């Protein structure tokens, strides 16, 4: 990704923090304030998917086609995602002391290794959680990258083939069976095995990201005054807030989420491209460490109370102070992991 697209880096951090806050909501039990403030933080995941689609178009090279290029691309994406995910999974299982369970149920570890849903429950879009629960979203990421690599075999029809590979299972298969589309992302089709993932409408967020990537791949000759662009950004954040609080009920839930997230991304990109917005480093920083933060925050959530209780910490492990401590620990550890592990993997994936 081009690091100069600061609006995308900002959105990556925004999405990662939404997911963190969603999983931290239980630390604020007073009057269920955590649920009220962060109960919709799971919106960060589909926003991540939209960003992934955008980044793949922006970083694509015209001559990156054919079988050798497809294998190189898939290898680089695996190196970018898998090693840190495997390492985080090992730490997470160790913190929870669950090795005996996975020794008896190795299929759950194998599902992590091969980015395959466990299908242990029908709730979409996770379709059953892997050992490190946030890893369910990486199953969709890897599926998207596999389709991208396949599309590279079609040379000039690369992008058309990618859209067909994504959209046919999502839009055509449901019309054949069961004859209707899912109404929200928590549902799933009762199809055999991997077809459930292939046909889940959460994949439409990748499609939306691809379309935005093409829209912003070349300069758009639209000159708008800076004040109007800033106003558009504020309005798009206001729209996102209404979505977040459940005030928008115009369309099928995931369709309105796509439209609102796309509006937010579009206005931020337009404002940055026309130099109406500048992003200070502290706003970009969470996006820089977003992948590490996404993987590490569940480990911190479970390891910190164990460590504090072991040390005989006498105070209640809840409330705003504990929320702040947990967040600072997540950011600090994520930065360290990014600095000493993830950054090296990023460099290796670019060779």
CORFENJO-V582198 format. One record per residue. N is the residue number from 1. NEAR is the number of other C-alpha atoms within 8 Angstrom. D_LAST is the distance of its C-alpha to the last C-alpha in whole Angstrom. Layout:
N|NEAR|D_LAST, N|NEAR|D_LAST
This chain:
1|6|14, 2|6|16, 3|6|17, 4|4|20, 5|9|22, 6|10|24, 7|11|26, 8|10|23, 9|13|22, 10|14|26, 11|11|27, 12|14|24, 13|16|26, 14|11|29, 15|13|28, 16|16|27, 17|10|30, 18|13|32, 19|14|31, 20|11|32, 21|10|35, 22|12|36, 23|8|35, 24|11|37, 25|14|40, 26|8|42, 27|12|42, 28|13|45, 29|11|48, 30|7|50, 31|4|52, 32|8|48, 33|10|47, 34|14|43, 35|9|44, 36|7|45, 37|8|43, 38|11|39, 39|10|41, 40|9|39, 41|12|35, 42|9|34, 43|11|33, 44|13|30, 45|11|28, 46|9|29, 47|11|28, 48|10|25, 49|13|25, 50|15|26, 51|13|23, 52|11|20, 53|15|22, 54|15|22, 55|11|18, 56|11|17, 57|11|19, 58|11|18, 59|8|15, 60|7|15, 61|5|15, 62|5|18, 63|4|16, 64|9|14, 65|13|17, 66|10|18, 67|8|17, 68|7|14, 69|10|13, 70|14|14, 71|9|13, 72|8|10, 73|9|11, 74|11|13, 75|9|11, 76|11|8, 77|10|12, 78|10|13, 79|12|11, 80|12|12, 81|8|15, 82|8|17, 83|9|16, 84|11|18, 85|10|20, 86|10|21, 87|8|22, 88|12|24, 89|10|26, 90|8|27, 91|9|28, 92|12|30, 93|12|32, 94|9|33, 95|9|34, 96|7|36, 97|7|37, 98|8|37, 99|8|35, 100|7|39, 101|7|39, 102|11|35, 103|7|36, 104|6|39, 105|8|37, 106|8|34, 107|8|33, 108|11|32, 109|11|29, 110|9|28, 111|12|28, 112|13|26, 113|8|23, 114|6|23, 115|10|24, 116|10|27, 117|15|30, 118|11|33, 119|9|36, 120|7|38, 121|6|39, 122|10|40, 123|10|39, 124|10|36, 125|11|33, 126|9|32, 127|16|34, 128|12|35, 129|14|33, 130|14|30, 131|11|31, 132|11|29, 133|7|31, 134|10|28, 135|13|26, 136|14|28, 137|9|26, 138|9|23, 139|11|24, 140|10|25, 141|10|21, 142|10|20, 143|8|22, 144|10|21, 145|10|18, 146|9|19, 147|11|22, 148|9|19, 149|12|17, 150|10|21, 151|13|22, 152|14|19, 153|11|21, 154|11|24, 155|9|22, 156|5|25, 157|8|26, 158|12|23, 159|8|24, 160|7|28, 161|10|27, 162|12|25, 163|9|28, 164|8|30, 165|9|28, 166|13|28, 167|10|32, 168|9|34, 169|12|34, 170|14|34, 171|10|37, 172|9|38, 173|10|39, 174|13|41, 175|10|43, 176|7|44, 177|7|44, 178|7|45, 179|7|46, 180|7|45, 181|7|42, 182|9|41, 183|8|43, 184|8|40, 185|12|37, 186|7|39, 187|11|40, 188|13|39, 189|9|40, 190|6|42, 191|6|39, 192|6|38, 193|6|35, 194|8|32, 195|9|34, 196|13|35, 197|10|31, 198|10|30, 199|13|34, 200|13|33, 201|9|34, 202|10|31, 203|13|29, 204|10|31, 205|13|29, 206|15|25, 207|12|27, 208|12|29, 209|16|26, 210|13|24, 211|9|28, 212|11|27, 213|14|24, 214|11|25, 215|7|28, 216|8|26, 217|8|24, 218|6|26, 219|5|29, 220|5|32, 221|4|35, 222|4|37, 223|5|38, 224|7|40, 225|6|41, 226|10|39, 227|7|42, 228|8|42, 229|13|38, 230|11|39, 231|8|41, 232|9|39, 233|12|37, 234|8|40, 235|8|41, 236|12|38, 237|9|38, 238|8|41, 239|9|41, 240|11|38, 241|8|41, 242|10|43, 243|11|41, 244|10|40, 245|7|44, 246|7|45, 247|7|47, 248|7|45, 249|8|46, 250|5|46, 251|6|44, 252|9|43, 253|9|41, 254|11|37, 255|8|38, 256|12|39, 257|9|36, 258|11|34, 259|8|36, 260|12|36, 261|10|33, 262|12|32, 263|9|35, 264|12|33, 265|11|30, 266|9|31, 267|12|34, 268|11|31, 269|11|29, 270|9|32, 271|14|33, 272|13|30, 273|7|29, 274|10|33, 275|8|32, 276|11|35, 277|9|33, 278|6|31, 279|9|29, 280|6|30, 281|6|27, 282|6|29, 283|10|29, 284|13|25, 285|10|24, 286|16|25, 287|14|23, 288|10|20, 289|12|21, 290|11|22, 291|8|20, 292|13|21, 293|13|24, 294|11|25, 295|12|24, 296|12|26, 297|10|29, 298|10|31, 299|12|31, 300|11|32, 301|10|35, 302|10|36, 303|9|35, 304|9|37, 305|9|40, 306|8|40, 307|8|40, 308|9|42, 309|9|45, 310|7|44, 311|6|45, 312|6|48, 313|7|47, 314|5|50, 315|4|49, 316|4|49, 317|7|45, 318|10|45, 319|10|46, 320|8|44, 321|7|44, 322|10|42, 323|12|40, 324|8|39, 325|8|38, 326|11|36, 327|8|34, 328|8|33, 329|9|32, 330|12|30, 331|10|28, 332|8|28, 333|9|27, 334|12|24, 335|11|23, 336|9|23, 337|10|21, 338|11|18, 339|9|18, 340|8|18, 341|10|16, 342|12|15, 343|9|13, 344|9|11, 345|10|10, 346|10|9, 347|8|7, 348|9|6, 349|11|6, 350|6|4, 351|4|0
